[in-house]
Amino acid sequence: MSLSLVKGSSMNVILALDTGGTNTDAVLYEPDSGVVLAEAKAATTHHDLALGIVACLEALSRKTDLRALGAGLRSVNLSTTLATNAIAEGYGHRVGLVLVGLDSDQQLVRELLGRLPSVGAVFVDGGHDYYGREERPLDEAALLEKIRPLAPSVSAWAVSSFFSVKNPSHELRAQELIKTLSDKPVTLGRSLTGELGAMRRAATAALNAGLVVIVNRLLDAVAEGLDKMGLSAPVMVVKGDGGLVGEAWARSRPIETVVSGPAAGLVGAMRLARGFFPAERKSMWVLDVGGTTSDLAYLDDGRPAVNRDGARVGRWHTMVEAVDIVTRGLGGDSLVELAQDDELVVGPRRVLPLCRLEAMFPGTVTRSAAGASAYREAPLAFLIPNLPPGPEMSEDETDILDMIGRRDGRPLKISEYQFVCLKEGRLFPGLGALTHPALLASALTPTDCMNVLGLYNCGRMEASYMGVKGLADRLKIGVEELARRVLDKMGQILAGDILTLALTREGLQFQETDLGPDRVLGRMLSARAGGVVDLSLSLRDPIVLLGAPAQVMAPFVANHTKATVVSPPGCQVASAVGAAASSVSLVRKVDVSSLPDFSGFRAFLPDGLLDGLKLEDLISDTVEVMTAHMNELARLAGAERESLVAIERTDREVRLNDGTRMVMGATLSFRVTELGRGDRTSAA
């Protein structure tokens, strides 16, 4: 498609980018008509994100004259899976976590710190009670003393104080003290959520802090790419609920971009599927298969459900509101390996496909022996530098980077490092323990299997063949059979997720000791292979497959579901389409409760407390204050046009002895939505 634009014209267009773990997509979108004017795709370059962004923009400019847009370019809208991928894979930069009023001996606290990937925890006295009253003064001297030795080794800070949602003063003061010793960004738990739950709030704050460097790198790369292309426009970012926020907002709250790509994909799916199904068909399953993760959601009558309780990514349950999506660490670039029982394992770790490694470093894979190796799980596995090294790296990871440096940056075969460990009498860590973002692993992936079967054209096919042959020889089967088994395994897992979510929506609760996702599908498959019980499930609604490998994976998913599986035109850039069609949208909640002595009521506002004698009068005052607050938030988030504030109220009642009911408090939910951006379509 070719498009000519007149420089300085009044054409109103949006440039949308979707940066995923594998590919970066771009579309030029005309919001008044809802038409995609042009689209392009390029590989995501993790070592330097700007390279992939520029390559994508250059590919788009070959279809349309981007430089001629001028003032006609309204905004650059960005969606991304980088934050989601980092959490799903357990990546993240080292964080200093200050916990105020929490006990290090509490079991929940120990479990939290054991699960966070890279955190240095500091415990200090302080905190408030349910009514916002100070329980103990903040121990400022102890805080300064404890954070001082951590300051050189962390990339960001997170602060979470007990009952900070009722009174944020200790978090705010801790932030002031931290900034006297460190110039690194500080995340406050209260700034991300108004919900109770000390452990989840602390985890959300820590995850946010660990993502700051990752998302800022992306936004810096977008700015660099736009500058190289001579483009200038405000940059907007899609949040996990499908709403947009401005660049500055996303830099300080990167956790809100979790499931950003999938949320944008749902908006895009609604648009792309409009002409694909009959008008009455508005309910569908949407499965977005990326390079690193696969994201599943259900559109009920054309609208996705929003999880008010917080986005779930892998084992983490955040407190950030998002579309209700199930995210699994499984995609085209997932690591393929063998378990001890020779069972194929796909994901959750993302690696660089061997075919892409060979294209980057010719001869690396093809000159390596494809036969048996002491490293059983991945006969052909390599490590290359990715991001700058950090102080939190392990000794093994530091040694590997040194070895690569002595090889002029060429990839290091993992079995070579295993040999070094054996020679020096050291324990070999295994690929699973080498997870620092400074290193990027390359091994066999589903993408390589697609390459071998001729279903996909990526990089150097001969490298893919050698990787598949390595595992095929171990299992004593043919190369093509192994490749099909990998894709069938992937299709089986994805189908299992769909069937499980469908049964959950029907009210069936799964227990790990009973019928779990894999067990349900496993019994179905065993029946098809000649079992004595015929188990099968049928989905009434179609499955819409999105993402780069959508058309390849469609038959493998369909093979395990009795459902129509389709990949509509534009499915490969659906998230970019959705990013273009989104608008600014923000939500804040305010709790209004009776005072402990029943002398009145208290509203817990984002920035303080508001008291009143009568509930209805206080709610009226709260609505007035919060309406102004939400409009100001919309402005800070990048809204250019008039915004609408919608209010939902949920009362809390008690039944008295005489049977009457008394309202003891209420929860007010405020949502502000910008009018007129995109095509007024929002996942929220």
Secondary structure, DSSP 4 states (H G I P E B T S, - for coil): --B---TT----EEEEEEE-SSEEEEEEEETTTTEEEEEEEEE--TT-HHHHHHHHHHHHHTTB-GGG-GGGEEEEEEEESHHHHHHHHT----EEEEEES--TT-HHHHHHHHHSSSEEEEEES--B-TTS-BSS---HHHHHHHHTTTGGG-SEEEEEETTTTT--HHHHHHHHHHHHH--S-EEEHHHH-----HHHHHHHHHHHHHHHHHHHHHHHHHHHHHHHTT----EEEE-TTS-EEEHHHHHH-GGGGTTHHHHHHHHHHHHHTTTTS-TT---EEEEEE-SS-EEEEEEETTEE-EETT--EETTEE-SS-EE--EEES-STTEEEEE-TTS-EEEEEEE-EEHHHHHHHSTTTTTTS--S--SS-S-SS-EEEE-S---TT--HHHHHHHHHHHHTTT--EEHHHHHHHHHHTTPPP--GGG---TTEEEEE--HHHHHHHTTS---S-HHHHHHHHHHHHHHHT--HHHHHHHHHHHHHHHHHHHHHHHHHHHTTPPP-TTS--HHHHHHHHHHHHTT-SS----B-SS-EEEESTTHHHHHHHHHTTSBS-EE--TTGGGHHHHHHHT--BEEEEEEEEEE-TTSS-EEEEETTEEEEESSHHHHHHHHHHHHHHHHHHHHHHTT--S-EEEEEEEEEEEEE-TTS-EEEEEEEEEEEEEESSSTTS----
